[in-house]
Amino acid sequence: MKNNFLLIFSCFLLSACQDDDFALENRNEAIKGQWSFRAITLTPSIDLNNDGIPNTDGFEEVETCLLDDLFFFGDTGGEANVFRIDENASRCNDTPQGSSTKFRDNYMFNDDKTILSFVESDIIYFVQELSSNTLELEFDEVIDGQTIRVNYIFNRD
């Protein structure tokens, strides 16, 4: 009886935690679409904007014109797994004239769908969450000799 209760309780816990959008086999489809920043967290705190105040809130440390960029994952022009960053209304003036695309690459998941990488970049992004409305990625960046853990949280547009 006790073993049956534990088995039923374990099954209940597993089924309660299951999110079809987050399921590993669905990540190739779940990531497709347009995303925008919800939050950027920097650990430990760092002063990127040279105002003398280290901060963990990346929104306080990066240029405002970067915060409304749009991030696109998907298939385009017959090409699969295209990643693109497009400037939105707040332009940083670093895109070619007549274009809103400031970066383009191809992405891929590793076999177990927990790591997202790009063809032209050596940064490995660890997928923390991928659901119908949220994409959370973490990676390490060395800045001025210090390793910073960067956490991006995106909302689906």
Stockholm file with secondary structure:
# STOCKHOLM 1.0

chainA/1-157         MKNNFLLIFSCFLLSACQDDDFALENRNEAIKGQWSFRAITLTPSIDLNNDGIPNTDGFEEVETCLLDDLFFFGDTGGEANVFRIDENASRCNDTPQGSSTKFRDNYMFNDDKTILSFVESDIIYFVQELSSNTLELEFDEVIDGQTIRVNYIFNRD
#=GR chainA/1-157 SS CHHHHHHHHHHHHHHHHCCTTTSGGGHHHHTCEEEEEEEEEEEEEECSSSSSCCEEEGGGTSCHHHHTCEEEEEEETTEEEEEEEECCSSCCSCSCTTCCEEEEEEEEECTTSCEEEETTCCCCEEEEEECSSEEEEEEEEEETTEEEEEEEEEEEC
#=GC SS_cons         CHHHHHHHHHHHHHHHHCCTTTSGGGHHHHTCEEEEEEEEEEEEEECSSSSSCCEEEGGGTSCHHHHTCEEEEEEETTEEEEEEEECCSSCCSCSCTTCCEEEEEEEEECTTSCEEEETTCCCCEEEEEECSSEEEEEEEEEETTEEEEEEEEEEEC
//
